[in-house]
Amino acid sequence: MTEPWLSADDIAAHLGVTKDTVYAWIAEKDMPAHKVGRLWKFQTSEIDEWVRSGRAGTADVE
């Protein structure tokens, strides 16, 4: 079974941050995201690996 694609709202809730923080992390911290038309889509496994790798850094964006 394939992993579902999640919205920015879903990923923000998963990480406990605001949607604005998610967009800032895409731009400034290379958060793994895929543009589908005008929307950003995410896979939980990619986001969790990004956080575990330390690339998320500190939460200084909010």
NUKOL-504788 format. One record per residue (C-alpha): residue in one letter; z, y, x. Coordinates in steps of 0.5 Angstrom, whole numbers, padded with zeros to 4 digits, always signed. Each point is the difference from the previous one (the first is absolute). Layout:
<atoms>
AZYX
...
</atoms>
This chain:
<atoms>
M+0000+0000+0000
T-0002+0007+0003
E+0005+0005+0001
P-0001+0006-0006
W-0002+0007+0002
L+0006+0005-0001
S+0000+0008-0002
A+0003+0005+0004
D+0005+0000-0005
D+0002-0007+0001
I+0000+0000+0007
A+0005+0007+0000
A+0004-0004-0005
H+0000-0006+0005
L+0002+0004+0006
G+0005+0005-0004
V-0004+0006+0002
T-0004+0005-0004
K-0007+0000-0001
D-0001+0006+0004
T+0003-0004+0006
V-0005-0005-0001
Y-0006+0004+0001
A+0004+0004+0006
W+0001-0007+0003
I-0008-0002-0001
A-0002+0007+0003
E+0005+0000+0006
K+0003-0007+0001
D-0006-0004-0001
M+0003-0004-0006
P-0005-0005-0002
A-0004+0002-0006
H-0006-0001-0003
K-0004+0005-0004
V-0004-0003-0006
G-0004+0006-0003
R+0006+0006+0000
L+0006-0005+0000
W+0004-0003+0005
K+0001-0007+0000
F+0005-0004+0004
Q+0002-0007+0001
T+0008-0002+0000
S-0001-0004+0006
E-0004+0005+0004
I+0006+0005-0001
D+0005-0004+0001
E-0003-0002+0007
W-0001+0007+0002
V+0008+0002-0002
R+0002-0006+0004
S-0004+0002+0006
G+0003+0006+0001
R-0006+0004-0001
A+0003+0004-0007
G+0005+0003+0005
T+0005+0005-0003
A+0000+0003-0007
D-0001+0007+0003
V-0006+0001-0005
E+0004+0001-0007
</atoms>
